[in-house]
Structures are given as C-alpha cells and as structure tokens.
Amino acid sequence: MISFGAALGSVALGVIFLPIDPWLRAFLAVSVLYTVTTAFGLAKCLRDRQEIVSMASRVDQARLDKLISEHDPYKVDTL
C-alpha cells in the first residue's frame, strides 16, 4: 500500500508541476485516475476468478476424499 501511495503521489505531483496548459493537466489527471480505477477493477476480476477456481478445486477434492473414505478394497460384492 505504501508503494502504491508513493507511485500515485509522485505521478500526481508530476502532473501538477508540469509546465503545460491547465486543460492538458486536467486531461492527464483524469487519465491517471482512469488507469488506477481500471487497475483496481482488473485486480478484482482476477481475484474473483481465482476464488472460483479455488472453490471448484476444493469441491472436487472433497468429492474425491468422500469416495476414497467410502471405498473398502476388502469388501466383497455379493449378488
């Protein structure tokens, strides 16, 4: 979080102190904000996808554990 704050702060200071027209400065500030919000959205989507894969893996593992625990190799099937 410290690294993110330092990076965002340094970009903000760079945009503020650029010797350019205020309209260009505002465009750059909006562009930086858009990039940051998009990065947060992407991180959230990737986290959600990883959780879904992890949950499916845990369900499959639970099914396998149940099958293994119920299996008795010495049981004789009678008809």
C-alpha positions as CSV (number, residue, x, y, z in Angstrom):
1,M,0.0,0.0,0.0
2,I,2.9,2.3,0.7
3,S,4.3,1.6,-2.7
4,F,1.0,2.3,-4.4
5,G,0.6,5.6,-2.5
6,A,4.1,6.7,-3.4
7,A,3.6,5.9,-7.0
8,L,0.3,7.7,-7.2
9,G,1.6,10.7,-5.3
10,S,4.6,11.0,-7.5
11,V,2.5,10.9,-10.6
12,A,0.1,13.5,-9.2
13,L,3.0,15.8,-8.3
14,G,4.4,15.3,-11.8
15,V,1.1,16.2,-13.4
16,I,0.7,19.2,-11.1
17,F,4.1,20.7,-11.7
18,L,4.2,20.1,-15.5
19,P,4.7,23.4,-17.4
20,I,1.7,22.8,-19.6
21,D,-1.8,24.3,-20.2
22,P,-4.4,23.6,-17.4
23,W,-6.6,21.7,-19.9
24,L,-3.7,19.3,-20.7
25,R,-3.0,19.0,-17.0
26,A,-6.7,18.1,-16.3
27,F,-6.6,15.5,-19.1
28,L,-3.5,13.9,-17.7
29,A,-5.1,13.8,-14.2
30,V,-8.3,12.2,-15.5
31,S,-6.2,9.7,-17.5
32,V,-4.2,8.7,-14.3
33,L,-7.5,8.3,-12.3
34,Y,-9.0,6.2,-15.1
35,T,-5.9,4.0,-15.2
36,V,-5.9,3.5,-11.4
37,T,-9.6,2.6,-11.3
38,T,-9.2,0.2,-14.2
39,A,-6.3,-1.5,-12.4
40,F,-8.5,-1.9,-9.3
41,G,-11.3,-3.4,-11.5
42,L,-8.9,-5.8,-13.2
43,A,-7.4,-6.9,-9.9
44,K,-10.9,-7.6,-8.5
45,C,-11.9,-9.6,-11.6
46,L,-8.7,-11.7,-11.4
47,R,-9.2,-12.3,-7.6
48,D,-12.8,-13.4,-8.2
49,R,-11.7,-15.8,-11.0
50,Q,-9.1,-17.3,-8.7
51,E,-11.6,-17.7,-5.9
52,I,-14.0,-19.5,-8.3
53,V,-11.2,-21.9,-9.5
54,S,-10.1,-22.5,-5.9
55,M,-13.6,-23.2,-4.8
56,A,-14.2,-25.7,-7.6
57,S,-10.9,-27.4,-6.8
58,R,-11.9,-27.7,-3.1
59,V,-15.3,-29.2,-4.1
60,D,-13.6,-31.7,-6.4
61,Q,-11.1,-32.6,-3.6
62,A,-14.0,-33.1,-1.1
63,R,-15.8,-35.4,-3.5
64,L,-12.6,-37.4,-4.1
65,D,-12.0,-37.6,-0.3
66,K,-15.5,-38.9,0.2
67,L,-15.1,-41.5,-2.5
68,I,-11.8,-42.7,-1.0
69,S,-13.1,-42.8,2.5
70,E,-16.2,-44.9,1.4
71,H,-14.1,-47.3,-0.7
72,D,-13.3,-50.6,1.0
73,P,-10.8,-52.7,-1.1
74,Y,-11.6,-55.8,1.0
75,K,-15.3,-55.7,0.6
76,V,-16.7,-58.5,-1.4
77,D,-19.7,-57.6,-3.6
78,T,-22.4,-60.3,-3.5
79,L,-25.2,-60.6,-6.0
